[in-house]
Amino acid sequence: MIYLGTRLVNAVMIVVASNSSITLEEFVGRGHLHFGTDAGTAPPGYLTAVTRWDGQWYWEIAAHGYPSELPTDASGNVEQNPWAFFPLYPYLVRGVTFVTRLDFPLASVAVSLVSGAVAMLLLYRLVARPHGSVGGIIAVLAMSTFICAPVMQIGYTEGLALAFVLAVITCITQQRYWWAALVLLLLGLTRGVAVAFAPALVLYAFLLWRQGSLSRRRTVALGLLAVWAGLVGIIWPVIVGVATGMPRAYLLTQQAWNPELTSTPIARFLERNSDMPGGVTTAAVVAALWAVLLIWLFTLGQQEPMLRAWTIAYIVYVLAVVDWNWSAVRYYLLAIPVFWPLVRAGVPEDRPRQRVLVAVVFALVGVAAQWWWIRYCLIVSRELVQVP
């Protein structure tokens, strides 16, 4: 009910905010770049808003699949194309459209909503087992009101990827490693984050070793699973290379979106802020403090070793591979941002009302932040701050 309630609130926000949207032609005319699919056009309003940006590409893939060759401009440079986007989500939506005869906009929203609901159920069970039902409810409330949680009801992959991430963590904590390997493969075909499980599993093994609960069998299983996660992390780039006949096709496609991919996001951050007082040294200190602050905030009070290992490894991964701007905010949904100090064991169970009250206050702040994200990031408008 919490998840559905917050999604309903976000739907109203999207409808209201969409009144400020502008046409694709006007947006491009103002000097911006935005792909428009030739697969179809959503009706104005909610469905238009939730199938913009990456949703347009997923729509194109669901309708027409992937091109056999990389498109290039007159200079021979690779242009933006569908190969940048992983296949499981658009083909799953395509299957739903085939079975139900729904159009892509409705089918994509349905897949995202159901995926998010599955993710919230997995999160509740994962948290409620050690921390009780109140802890599970608070965890779901926190995730549902995270600033970018509305992404779980638009034509994006976050909801599906989050469900797979939590499923992998659940399987690992229950020592169901074959199932974890299978879900990792599905995750690797959904988003480029499966590779982050490789260092997460190494860190998890270290945490278990410190607790004295790491057996030889478990060490071998976690080691093999970490290797598998690393292999899964490159499966899509390999598929793209084989399908197009160009080994570097995936990298060239990514560079079509960001020509600066020849350097790391951290290096680009340092270069952009080298004019700060103190130069690059000050920028490096700021970057290090930002990384430490993020890890501290996301893991504060987090006691489950696998959750903690995943959050740390994933945040480091995002900082290392994703540009440091507002577009990156939605990536942190997969870091499982939960009010852990209110969830954790050790908070007296005889004070559930106080815990829930504090969580609700944080949730209200989150909902207000969601309005900002919807209005100024999701909606294509003259006041657009950052592409989501």
N, C-alpha and C positions, 0 to 999 in steps of 0.2 A: 504493500500500500504506500509506503514511503517513496519508493522508486516511482511508482505510477503517478503519485500525487505531484512530485517534483517535475516529472516529465510533462504533466498537464499544465503546470504553472509555466514551464518553459515554452510550451506550445503557444500559450496565450501571449507570452512575451514576443515570440517570433512573429506572430500574426500582427501585433501592434507595431513592432519595429519595422516590419516589411512595408509599412505605409511610407517609410522614408527611402525605400529602395529606388534605384534608377535602372534604366535599361542597360543591357550589355553594350549596345551601340554607344550610348552616352558615356558609359564608364571607359570604354576603349578610346572614345573621342577626347577624353580628358587626359590622355597620355598614359593610361594604364594598360597592362596586358591581362587578358582573361580569356581562356578557351571557351568556346561555345560549341556544344555537341551538335552534330547533324542528325543524331538519333531521334530527337524529338524535343518538344518544348513543354515544360510544366506550366499549368495554369498559374496566373499571378497569385501572390500571397504566400501561404505557408509552404506549399510544395515547390515553388520557385526558390525560396530561401534555402530549403534543406537539400536541394540538388545543385547548388552552385559550387564553385571552386573545384575541389577534388571530385565531388559528386558528379560533375560533368564528365570527367574522364572515366569514372566507373560506369556511367551510363553508356558512354561510347563503347567500352569493352563489352558490357553486357549485350549490347545490340549488334556489334560488328566484330568482336574479338580483337586480336592483336595483328598489326601489319607484318607481312613477311619480310619487309625491308625497313630500315630506319629512314625516315624522311629527312632530307637535307635541303638547305637553302642554296641560293645561287653560288655561294662561295664554298659549298661542300661541307658546311658545318651541320652537325646533327641538330634537328629541331625538336621541340617538345613533342612527346609522343606517348602512347599508352603503355609502353614497356616500362615506364618508371613506376607503374602501379601493380601491386601484387594481385594474383588472379582469383584467390578463393572467394573473396567477398563478391566481386561482380558476377562471377559464375554461379554463386549461391543465389544471388538475387535473380539472375537469369532463370534458374530452375524454378524459383517461386513464381516468376511471371508466367512461365510455361504451364505450371500446374494450376494457378489461380486465375490466369488471364488478366491480372492486374498490370497496370503500366509501371514502368520503372520507378517513378517517384514514390508511389504508394508501397511497392514491394520493397524498395530500399529502406524506407522508414520502418516497415514491419520487421525486416531482418535485423536492423539496428536495435530497435526497441526490444525484441525478443532476446537478442544476444546480450544486451545490457541487463535484462531481467535475470537471465541465467547467471551472469557475472555476479549480480547482487545476491542471489541465492547461494552461490559458492562462497562468497565472502562471508555471508552470515554464518554458514556452517563452519567455516574455517575459524572464525573468531569466537563464535558462541561455545564451541567445544571447550576451550580453556577458560573463557571469560564470562560465560553465562549469556542468557538471552538479552539482557540489557546491553552488554558489550557488543553483541552482534547487531542490535538495532542501532546503536550509536555509530558503528562502523558503516552500516548501510546509509545512514543519514549523512554522514560526512562525505562519502563518495557521491551521493546523489546531489549534493549541493556544492560540490567542487566547482570552481569558476568555469571550467570547460566541460562539465558533465552534460550540457545540452548536446554535445557532439554524439552522444549515444542515441539520438533520435533524428539524426540527419544521415545523408548518404555518404558516411565515412566509415572507416574500419575499426575505430577505437572500441566500440562495444564488443565486437566479435573478438578482437585481439585481447581485450581485458578478460573475457570469458576463458579464452585459451590460457592466458597467463595464470589465472587463478586455478584452472584445472590442472595445469602442470605442477604448481606449488602443492595443491592438495594431493596429487598422486605421489609426489616426492616425499611429503611428510608421512604418508601412509605406506611408503616403501613399495609402491606399485610402479616399478621402474619401466616396465614394458609399456604400460599405458602412458606414462610420462613421455616416453620416446615418441609414441604415436601422436600425442597432442602437440609435442614440439614440432613435428613435421607439419601439422596443420597450421601452427602459428607461423612457421617459416614461409608458408604460402599466403599468409595474410598480411603480415607487416615485417619489416626488416629488424626485428628485435629479438629473435630467438637466440642469436649469437650471444646476447647479454647473459643468458643462462649459463654459459661456459664459466666465466669468472664467478658468477653467483654460486654455482655448485662447488667450486673450489673454496670459496669463502665459507659456505655452509659446512663443508667437511672440516674446515679449520675450527669453526665454532663448536661442532659436535666433539671434535678431539679435545678441545679445552674443557668440555663438560664431562669428558671421559666416557662418552657413549658412541664412539666411532669404532665399529668392529671392522675386521679385515674384509668381510663380505660387503659391508656397506661402503667401504673405501673403494673397492673395485667397481661396484655398481655406480657410485657417484662419479668416479673417474671416467668410466665408459660413457656415461650420460653427458658429461661435460664435453667429451670429444664429439659425440653425436650432435650436441647443440652447436658446436663450432662448424661442423659439416653442413648442418641444416641452414646455418647463417649464410652460406654461399650458394645454396641450391638454386635460388631464383636468378642471381646473376649468371650462373652457368647455363640455366635453361634459356635465358635471353640470348646469350652468346651462341648457343647451338642453333636456336630457332632462326636467328638473323644471319648466321654465318660470320659474325664479327665477335671475337672473344671479348673485346672491350665495349660491347654494345651498351651494357647497363651503365657503366661509368660515363660513357659519352652522352647517354640520355640524361643522366643526372646533371651533367655539366651544362646541358641545354637550359636547365632551370637556374643553375648557379655557376657561372663561369669561374667563380673563385674557388671551386672545389679542388684546385691544385694545392691549396693549403688547408690546414685544419681550422675548425671554428675557433679554437682557442687562439691560434696565431692571428686569425682575422680580427678577433676582439682586441688583441694587443696592438695590432697595427692601427685599428680605427681609433683607439684611445691613447695613442702614443704621445698626443699633445697635452695630456694631463700633467699637472705639476709633478715633477719627478720622473716623467717619461714612462718608458716601458716598465720600469721597476714598479712604479705605483700601480700601473694597470695590471701587472702580474699579481701584486698583493691583493688588489680588488678581486681579481678572478679567483684566486685561491680562497679568499674569505667567502665569496659567493658560493663556491662549491661546498665548503665546509658548512655554511649556513643551511644550504638546501638539504644536505645529508642529515644534519642535526634536526631540522624541523620535521622531516619526513620519518625519521626513525625514533624520535623522542618518545620514550615509554614503550617502544616496540620490543616485545620479549621473545616472540616466536623466531627461532634461528633462521629458518628458511625464508620467512617474510623479510626479516632484517637483511639477510644476504642478498636477496633479490633487489630490494629497494636501493641498497648502496651500489650494487653493481650496475643497476639500470640507470641510476642518476649519473654515475660516472660515464656510462656509455652515451647517454644523451648529450651530456656536456662535451664529449669528445667528438661527436659526429653531427650534431645539429646546431645550426646557427643560433647565436644567443640573441633572440628577439621574441616578440610577442607570439609569433607563429609556433614557437617551441613550447608554449605553455600547455597546449593540449597533450603534448607527449607525456607530461608528468601525471596524467590520469593513470597510466600504467604503473606508476611508482606506488600506487595504492595510498593516496593521501587520506589518512584516517586520524581522528582525534585520539591517538593512542593513549595519552595520559588519562583520558576519561574511560578508556576501554580496558586498560590493563588490569590484571589480577593484582591485588594489593590495595586497590581502591575499595573501601568497605562496601560490601554488597547490601548493607542495611541503609544505604543512602542513594538508592537508584533515582529518586526524584530529583535530587540536587544534580546528579550527573547528567540526567536527561535535560534538565533546564539549561545547564551551561552549554550542552551540545546544541540545543535549539537556538541559543543566542549566536553561536558560531555559524549555525546553518543559515540563519537569517542574513548574516553578513555575506555568506556564500551566495545566497539567492540574489542579493543586490549586485554582487560582482558578476553573476551570470547575466543580469540585464545589461551591464556594461559590455560584456564580451559579445552578447548577441547583437546589440545595437551598433557597436563600433568595430567589430571584427567579422562577424558572420554575414551581416546584411551588406550587400553591395550598395553603398550610398556615397554621397558627396563628403560625408564626415568620416569615411573609412580610416581607421587608425592603422590596422595591420591585417593582412590576409590570415585567416584562421589556419 
